[in-house]
Amino acid sequence: MRNGLILGLVLSLFIVASCNNDDENPQEKYDGVELTTVLKSQCFGDAYGQGVNVIDLKLSTGSIHTDGAGMEFEGEGTCLVLSLFSKITDGMLPSDGSYNAADWNNSNLVQTFDPGYCEYQQDYDEWLASGTYVVTIDENGQKSYMALLDGELTVLSTKEGYEIHVALTDESGKVFKARYIGNINFDVPAPEDKYKYEEKTVETLTPLIVSVDVHNYGQDAVTGLVNYKITIWMEKQAVAQFMLYMPSMTKDPIPDGKYSVNEQPVENMLLAGYFENEGFLGSCLVQWDESFSHVMKVWYLVEGEFDIKSSEEIIEFTFNGSSAYGSSFIINYKGEYQYRDV
């Protein structure tokens, strides 16, 4: 009998101890919004031509969704819209790490997010929103938007997919805290020929110039640099363009000097030519047909030096450089030109 009482007492103590241990280690309870659904996950690549991968990511909870056009939100729940500027990786997927709020006065957008903008349009009874923001729809269909301007945002790739954690604030300092843990299938851009239309042959080009236009596009919002575009019209429907980036305080006309070629927008340098999003960007020479409706050939200028002098009426320049596949491009000009401050 005594042994039975002792055994019962030991079991009781064991049960009490187990309960106490459970109380000391309760199951983790997340105090933010647990996002569970991916509504959109698209990587656009270097859409801005600034060396960053532009990413549009929509993560939600509840039954909230977008309409067929992806513009209006419907249903009930919460959706976090992330506009990210990631490093460009080989697979065009988001890079791991922390993302800070983008400063549009700074040319470096790598590992940043686009701060949100939300405004209710009374006349049209709709919200205008862009960048990084949150939209919530309650059970009565009432919508509320919150522009996210600052705070902490991290992206981590795992074996199972991704972990995304945010603790972002609006202009009043109110915090939106949320996380997503799970798989994300990103829609990435198909590989594109950077030098599309250029033939892999070596030529020496010395075209005759008909006229020259110089456009000053002013200070670029992304790079903060002043952007000049020099368009050179030549015989036989050939047109060359040079994209020249200058320091932010540069005034008209283009300062005299010698300018080399760089793959990124850098002050006092020409931007190298490349093809992207169905367009010819940077510095290149394009040969058109007689109607200027079909491209015959393109030479993307990737190396060389542009020596330029200009006044209000006369411009003088020489360019000696090479294209992506090694063709030589030599031009000389001194004469009148058209100038526009765009």
N, C-alpha and C positions, 0 to 999 in steps of 0.2 A: 504493500500500500504506500509505504514511504517512497519507494523507488518510483512509483507511478506519479506521485505528487511532484517529485523532483523533475521527472521527464516532462510533465505538463508545464512546469514553471520555465524550464529551458526553452520549450517550443514557444511559449508566450513571449519570452524575451526576444527570441529570434524574429518573431513576426513583428513586434514593436520596432525592433532595430531596422528591419526591412522597410517598414513604412516611413521611418524617419529618414532613411537613405533616399527613398523616392521623393520626399518633400525637399531634401537638400539638392536634388538634381532634376528639377522639373523639365519637361520637354520644351525646347526652344520655341518661343512664340514670336513671330516676326511682327514688328510694329509699323510696317509700311504696306504699300499696295503690292500684292502678289500677282504679277502679270503672268498670264498663262497662254496667250494666243498671239501668233505672229500674223498681222494683217498685211504687212508689206515689208519686204527686205530686198532692197535693190542697191547695187553698187554701180555708179555711173562712170567710174574711172576719172581721168583728169579732165572733167567737163569744163573747168574754168581755165585750163591751160596754166595752172599755178603749181603743178607738181603735187597735188593732193587727190586722193580718191574720195569723191563726193558720195555720201551714203545716206539713203532715205530709209528709216526703220520705224515701223509702227507696231507697238506691242500693247496688248489690251487684256482686259478681264471682263467677265460678264458676257452679254450678248451684243455689245456695241460693235458696229461694223461701218464700213464706208459704202456709199452707193456705187453703182456700176462705173461711174466716171472717177471714183476715188476722191471726190471733193467733199461731199456732205457726209456727216456722221449720223447714224441711225441706231435704233435699239436702246439698250440700257447698259451702263457700266462706265469704265474708264479706259481711255487710250492715251498712251504716251507716244508722242511723235518726236523722233530724234533726227536731227540733221547734223551729220558728222563729217569732219574732214580728217581722213585717216592717212597714214603713210601709204604709199603705193607698194604693195607686195606683189610677188610673182603671180599669185592666184587671184589678185584683185579683191581679196577679202579684208575685212577690218583688221587693223593691227591691234595687238594687246596693249593695255596700259591705261593711264589716266588721260582724260580729255578736259581741257579747260575752255572757258568761254572765249570765243574768237574776238580778237581786237582788230577791227577793220582798218585801223590806222597802221597796223603792223603787217608787213608782207608775208610773214611766216604763219601759215594757217595749219600746219601739221599738228595732229593730235589736238584738235579743238572742236567745239560744237558751235553751231550758228545760234546765237541768242534769239529767243522767240519774240514774236510780235503778234498781239491779238487785239482786235478792235471790233466792237459791235456796230454794224451798219444799220442805223435806224431806218433809213429810207427803203432798204431792201430786206429788212428783217432777217439778217444773216450775219455770221461772224466772218471777218477777214483775218486769217492767221497764216503765219509762215515761220520758218526756223524750227526751234525746239519748244514744244508746248504740250499742255495736257488739256484734253477735253473730257468732260464728264456729263453723262445724261442720266437723270434720276428716273424713278418709276413713273413720274408724270410727264416724261418727255422733255423736261426743262434742261437746257444745255448751259454749261458754264465752261469758260476757257481760262487758262492760266499760262501766261508767257513765262518761260524759264530762262533766266538771264545769267545766273552764276551758280557756283556750288561744285559738288564732287560728282564725277561720272567716270566709271571704270568699265572696261571691256576685257574679258578673259576667255580665251578659247580653251575648251576642255575635251576629253575623249567623248563626252556625251553631247557636246555642242558648244554652248556659250553660257557664261555668267555675266549679266549686266546689272550693275548696281548704280542707282542714282540717289542723290540727296541734293536736289537743285532748288533754288529760291527764285521768287518773283521780285518785282521792284520794291515791294513792301517788306521783304525779308521772310515771307512765309515759305516754309519748306515743303516740297513734295518729295516723299521718300518712296522708292519702289525698287523692285528687283525682278529680273527674269532669269530663270535657270532652265535650260532645255536646248533642243536642237533648233537651228535656224538654217534654212536653205536659201542662201543669197543668190539673187539673180545678178550675175556678173556680165560685163560687156564681152562680146566675142572678140578674140584677138583681131587687131586691125593692122593693116599694112601701113606703117608709119610713112613710107615713101611710095604710096600708091601712085601709079601712072608714070613714074620715072623708069625709063628703060635702063637696063643694066649694061649700058655701053658707055664708052669714054669718048667725049667730043670736046672740041674747043669752040666756044661760042663767043662771037664778037658782033653782036647785033647793032644795027644803026638806030639811033634814038630819034623819035619824032617829037615828043613833048614830055614834060615832067610836071607832076602834081605833088605838092607837099601838104599834108593835113596834120594839124596839131590837135590831138584828141584830149589834151589836157592831162590832169592828174588821174591816173587809174585808181579806182576805188579799192582794188585788191592789193596791188603792189605799192601804191603811194608814189609811183614814178610818173613822170611826164612821158607820154607815148606819142611819137611821131611816126607817120606812115608816108613813105616816099614811093610814089607810083610812077613807073617809067614806061611810057608807051613807045613801042618799037615797030619797025617794019614787019610785014608778014604776020600781023595779028599776034605778036609776042608782047607780053606784059610782065614786067618784073615789079615786085613789091619788096621793100625793106622796112622792117619794124625796128625802130630805134628807141631805146629807153634811156631817158635822161633824169638827172636828179630833180627832186620835187620843186625846187625854186627856179628851174630853167625858164627863161623868157625867150620870146621870138627874137630873131630867127634861130635856127639850129646853130649852136656854137661851132665854130670851125674846129676841126680835129680829125683824128684817125680813130676809127671804131672797128673793133674786131667782133667775132661772132661767138655767142654763148647759147647753150641749150635752154637756159632759164632766163626770165626777165631780170636783167641786172643793169644798173645805171651805167651809162657811157658805153653800152654794147648793143649790137644787133641781136635780135632773137633768131635762132636757127629755124629753118623751115621744116614743116612736118604736116602730115595729113591726119585730120581727126574730125569725127562727126560730119562727114561729107563736105569738108571744107579744107582749103589750103591756108595754113596758118604760118606765121613767122615770115621769114625772108625766102622768096622763091621766084622762079621764072616759069610762066605758063604760056604754052603755045596753043592758041585757039584756032578753030576753023574760020572760014571767011565770014560767017554769020555771028561769031562769038557765042555760039550755043553749045559747042562740043569741044571738050579738051582733047588735044592731040598728044601733047607731051607736057611733062612737068619736071623741072630740075629744082630740088630742094637744096638751098644753099646752107652748108654746114660749117664751112671754113672760109676765111678770107679777111680782107681789110678794106674798109670804106673810108676814103680820104675826101673830106668835103669842106668847101668854103662857100659862103653865101652872103648876099646883101639883100636889100629890098627888091631888086629887080633881076639880079643875075645869080645863078647858082653854078658852081663848078665842082665836079666830083669825078673820082675814079674808083672802080672796084675791081679787085683781082682776087678771085676765090675759087672754090670748088664745090661741087654738088655731092649728094649722098653717095653716088656710085662713081665719083672721080672725074666727072666732066669739069673742064675749066671754063670759067665765066669771066670775061674781061669787058669792061665798059668804060668809056670816057665821054664826058659831056661838059660843055660850058655854054650857057645861054640863058634865055628867059625861062621862067617857071610860074606856075599858078600856085598860090598859097591860100589855104583856108584854115581858119581857127574854128574847129568843129566843137 
